[in-house]
Structures are given as C-alpha cells and as structure tokens.
Amino acid sequence: MAFVKLNVKKGDTVVVLSGKDKGKQGKVVTAMPKKGKVVVEGVNKVKRHTKPNQKAPQGGILVKEAPMHACKVMLVCPACSKATRVAHKEVNGKMVRACKKCGEVIDQTK
C-alpha cells in the first residue's frame, strides 16, 4: 500500500465536497496518509453496537465519526474563508502551504 499525498493536516478546517454530509465544515481530528483517509469532527457519523466491556460497562449503541476518503474534503482558507486547493510557496527558505485563491500563507502551527 503506497502513501497517498494528503492536502490537509490534523487541525485544518475542511468542507465536505460529496456524500451525505456535503457542505458541512469541521476540523480534521485524524489524518491517515497510509489509507488516504481523514476523520473530520462532527461529520460522517456512524452507529456502533457494542457489548459491555471495561471502557463501556453499559454497552449499547455508540455514535462516532468514521474515516472518510481524503478526496472528499477540501481545505478552507483561514484568511478568505473559502474552500481552496493548496499551493506551495517558499518563505524565508522554507516551503509553506498557501491559499490558491488569495495567496495567503496557511498557518502551520495550530
């Protein structure tokens, strides 16, 4: 299995492009480059029926976010608040991510 180049990182705000949650925004909780998937906060919720165990002594139906394919989400620029592709710029000898629409550098520290 080859690594898939993800255009989003953990902590980025993204918008869902397709599927049952199309148009919803959320933060990336987990990025899985080996699988090419991301987990987005509040999006792609699924129900899991679980037996009682140490973590959940009651058991029952748990609702949680499931991974979704990374191609179904697009980064939202913090400066212009629009969904955008990622450009790469060199600033002070270091390659950084930038917004394709407004050209603003996307902050690396979350």
SULGIUR-V462673 format. One record per helix or strand of 2 or more residues. SS is the DSSP state (@ for helix, = for strand). FROM is the first residue (numbers start at 0). TO is the last residue. Records with the same first field share a line. If there is no record, write none. Layout:
BEGIN
SS = FROM-TO ; FROM-TO
END
This chain:
BEGIN
= = 12-15 ; 24-31 ; 36-39 ; 44-49 ; 59-64 ; 67-68 ; 72-75 ; 85-90 ; 93-98
@ = 69-71
END
